[in-house]
Amino acid sequence: MVTLSKEDLVRVLKYAFAHCECKCPAERDPETCVVLAELSKLLGLKLPCQDEFGDFTEESFTELIREIERRRGKSIDEFLSEVREAGPKCLQDQIDEMDATFALEVLRAMRRRKR
């Protein structure tokens, strides 16, 4: 067990947020993002990506996947398979691929943490 004051934990989180702001989405790790989101909620802090991804809940990431499926007119697996095979044709393809992949990985990470 490690003991850390709330103030020190807030400092560490704010330091991690600087990494988020500089390196995301290129170097984001869904497992770490989930941990940061959980700690942020406990401490009343706002994630740098909260405006983009909401409150980091299963519902918000499931809705993101549904939005992409509606926009694309196919399942997320079909869309990802097509983009990975043929490559992105436009910027929106790249954005949707990154967001869909991240959303699926975050959902998996959340489920693993519940076990």
N, C-alpha and C positions, 0 to 999 in steps of 0.2 A: 504494500500500500504506500502511496505517495501522498504527502500532505502539502497543500499549496494554498496560500491565501487567495481569497476571491480577487483581490486587487492584482496579484501576480498572474492569476489565470486570465483576467481581462487583458493584461499587458501582452501575454503570449498570444491570445486570440487576435488582438489588434495587429500584432506582428504577422501572424498568419494571414490576416486579411490583406496585408500589403502584398504578400505573395500572390494571393488570389487576383488582386487588381492588376498586377504586372504580368503574370504568367498564364492566366486563364483566358481562353479555353485551351490553349496549346498544351499545357502541362497539368491539366486538372486530373485529380484522382477521385472517382466517385465515392469510394469508401471514406476518404478523408473529408470530402465535402459533407457527407452525412454526419460525421462526428462533429465537424465545425458547426453544422446547422443545429444539432442537438444542444451543444454547449452554448451557442448563441441564444437559443430560446431560454435556456435556464438562467442566463445572465442578463437577458433583456437587451442584447445587442442585435444589430441589423447586419446580415450578411451583405457583402458587396454586390452579390447577384440576386438579392431578394426582389428587386424590381422586375428582373427578367424571369425568375423561376418561382416567385411567390414564396410561400412559407415553408418550402422544402418538405411537403407532405406527399404521401403516396397519391393522394387525390390530385395535387397540382401536376405531378409528373405523368399520371395517367391521362389527365386532360390535355397535356402537351402532346402526348402520343395521338390522342383522338383528333386534335386539331390538324396534325400533320396528315393523318389518315383521311380526314375529310378533304383537305386541300388537294391531296394526291389521288383520291378516289380509289385507294387500295389499302390493304393491310400494311402495317409498319414493316413486317418481315418482307413482303413483296417489294415495297419501296426500297428498303435497304439492299436487298439482293440485286435489284436492277441498277441502283447507283454504283454499287461495288463492282458489278460486272462491266457496265458501260462507261462508268466514270460520270462525274457531275457535268451537266450541260450548261448550268448557269450558277450564279452565286446562291440563289435560293435553294438549289439542290445541295450545295455544300452546307449551308446553314441548317437545312432540315436533316441532313445526314448526321451532322455533329450533334444537334439537339436530340434527335431520336436515339442515337447511340448512347448519349449521356443519360437520357431519361431511363432507358432500359437498364443501364448499369446501376443507376441510383436506386431504382426499384429493387433490383437484385440485392444490392448492398443493404437496403432497409429490411428486406425479408431475412437475410442472413443475421442481422443484428437482433431480430426478434426472437430467434431461436435460442 
